[in-house]
Amino acid sequence: MYDVIIIGAGPAGCIAAKKLAEYSYEVLLTEKMSLPREKSCSGILIPKSIQMVEKEFGKIPADVFSYPPINKGIILNSADGKEYWFESEGYNIWRNKFDRWMCLKAEDAGCTLKTLTSALSCEEKEDHVTVNFARRSAEKEGGFNGRMEFFQEKARFVIAGDGASSRIRRGLLKTPSNYIITYQIFCKGSIDLDSGFFHAFLDPKLSQYDAWFNVKDEYLIIGVAVKDASLMRYYHSKFVSYLKTHHNARILS
């Protein structure tokens, strides 16, 4: 039996796993995807996050950064066309490389890492917690081979680090799902927006929450957040058209 099972190998899960392992606790860190894995995320670290990460993990390696490596802040675009500038330098990183680096650091500290492992449910017992898992077999060329392994693990404590819409937390608290779906593309091209900033658009005609644009390496990243998954391509198309009309976006591929 583990001391702690941590579900989700993002930054929060990795920090928790590393700290606990350093204090000699038996820790299992699980991640539903294979690593490195893609994530729909800005990949921008604000100063407070940078300080926290580098205090616990050391200097962030150069190969984690994208170009431009420094994000100058965020520009909010309101529905009435006004811009609100918030300047604060942070790091512009690739989340797939960043999260994998943190996972390896947590492993080095002594935790056990299991990837391709999804937590299905969690049950509290008198003196421990039981977590039911499904593990996909190893990835092969063209996808997974389709085999699933179902198993249980026990721990004194469980940390649900599987995101804002945590399946485990919802199961324990009996709360309904309340997902926000994000949809973004990586494309080549050009645009008349400052690549040093993250640009957020709050016009409800462009998304059901917000739409965004930023640059990583040679890629233009264009995304929208919606409540209704069936509308994600509709809103994304509207946002791309808006960028072409108002900011001279030219999408090449």
N, C-alpha and C positions, 0 to 999 in steps of 0.2 A: 504494500500500500504506500502511495506517495504521501508526502506531507501536503503538497499543493499541486493541483492540476490547473494549468493556465490555458484557456481556450482562445486562440487567436494570437498569431505571431507578428502583430504590428508593433509599432514603437512602445505602446503601453505594456503589451504582453512581454516584450523582450526585456524592458527595464525591470519589470517585476520578477521575471525569471532569473535574470542575472543577479539582482540584489539578494534574492532568497537563496540561490545556489551558493553565493559567496558566504552566507551565514550557515552553510552546511545542511540546508534543508534539501530533501529529496523532491525534485521538481520535474514535472512533465509539462512540456510546452508543445501544444498541438496547433497545426495550421492546415486548413482544408485544401489549400493549393500546393503545388510544387513550387520550390524556390529556385531562382528568383521568379516572382509572379507580378503580373501587371496589376495596377490599381488605378481606378478613376479618381484622381486626386491632383491637387495643384502641385504637390511636391515642393512647397515653399516652407522653409523653416524660419519662424520669427525669432528675434534675438533671445527671448526667454527659452524657447525650445532648444536653440543652439547651446546655450549655457548648460541646460540640464543634460543634454545628450553628451556633450564633450566632458562634463564633470564625471559622468558614469562610465563612458565608453572610450574616452580619449578622442584625439583629433579625428574629425571626419575625413576619410581618405579622398584623395583627388578624383579617383575614378567614379565616385558617387555623384559628382557634380555634373550638371548640364551647362550649356552656354545660352545666355550669359550666366556666369556663376553667382552673381549677386543680383538679388531681386530688390528693386528700389522702393517697393511698397505696393499699395493697391489703389486703383482709381475706380470709384463707384460711379456708375452712370444711372441716374434716376429716370423714371418714366417720362418726365417732362424735359429730358435732354440736358439736365445740369450735370456737371462733373464735380466730384468731391475727392480731393487728393489726400491720401494719407501716406506720407513718406516715412519709411522705416526700413533700413537695410536688413535683408535676410539672405538665406542661402537658397539657390535654385537647384534642387537635386532630383535625381530619378528615384522614385519610391521603390522600384523593384530592386535596385542595387543597394539602396539605403537600408531597407528592411532585411535583406539577406545579410548585410554586414552586421547588423545588430543581432540577428539570430546566431551567427557564428560566434560572436562575442559571448552571448548567453551560453552557448554550448561549451565554449572554452572555460567558462566559470563553473561548469559541472552539471548543468541541467540536461535532461533528455529531451530531444526534439523529434517529433513525429510529424511529417508532412503528409499531404493527401489524406488527412484524417479529420473528418467532420464530426462535431459533437451533435448528437441527435436529441438527447434529453438528459436531465439531471434530477436525481432524487436524493433528498436529504434523509439520512438515517439518524439513529440516536447518537452514534459516535463517529460517523464518517459520511461522506457523500459518494454516491455512485454515479458515474457518467457513462452513458451508452454512446459508443462511437461506431462510425462506419469508415473503413479505410479502403480507398481505391488502390488497385494494384499499380505497379510501376508504369510510368509513361513510356510509350514506345512511339516510333515514327508514325505520324498520322493520327495520334490520339492515344487514349487509354485502351487497354485490352478488355475492359468491361467487367472484370471480376471485382467483387466487393467482399470485404471481410468485416464482420460485425463482432464487436467485443466490448467488454466493460473494463473500466479502471476505477479504483477507489482512492480516495484521498481524505485527509482531515479537512481540507478547505479547497474551494474552487474559486478561481478568478475568471469572470466572464469578460474577456477582452475582445469579443467578437463583434464590436461595432455598436453604433448607436441604436440599431434595431436588433440587438442581441437575441438570438433564438433561445438561448439558455435563460436569460433574464425574463423574457416574456413567458417562458414555460413555468418558471418558479413563481412569478407574480401574477400569472393568469391575465396578462394584459394583451389586448389585440395588437396585431401587426399594424405598423404605421410607417410604411417604407417611403423613402424618397429615392427615386431611380435616377441615376446619372448616366448620361450618354454623351460620349465625346469621340472626336476623330483626330487623328494625327495626319497632317497633310503637308505637302510642299507648296510653296507659293510666297506671296508677299502681301503686306497690308500697311496702311498708314496709321499704325498705332505704335507707341513706344514699347519696344520689346523688353525693356528693363522693368516694366510694371506688370502686375496682374490686373486684368480689367474685368470687372463684374458689372453686369447689366441687369437692372431690376425692373425693367418694363414687363408687365404681365402679358403683353402680346408676344414676347419672345420665349417665355417659359412659364412654368407653374410655380417656380421658386426663384431661380436666378439662372442667368446664362453667363458664360465666361470665355475669356481668351487669354492665352499666354504663350510664350515661346520657349521651347527647349531644343537646344542644338539647332538643326535646320528645320525643325518641325513647327508648324502653326498648330496649336491645340485649341479646338473649338468645341465647347460643351454646353449642355443644358441639363437642368434638373426638373423632373416632373413627378407628379403623384400617380398619374395614369400611364402605365407603360406603353399602352397602345398609341399614345400621342407623342412619344419621344422623337420619332423621325419627323413628324409634322413640325414640332417646335424647333428641332434642329435645322430643318430646311428654312424655316422663317428667320432664324438667327443668322444663318449663312447669307441669306438674301439681304438682310439688314447690314451685315458687315460689308458686303459688296457695294451696296448703295451708299452707305454713309462713311465708310472707311477705306474704300478702294481696294477691298480684298480681291486677290487674284489667286484662285485655287488651281494649282498645276496638276497635282496627283494626290 
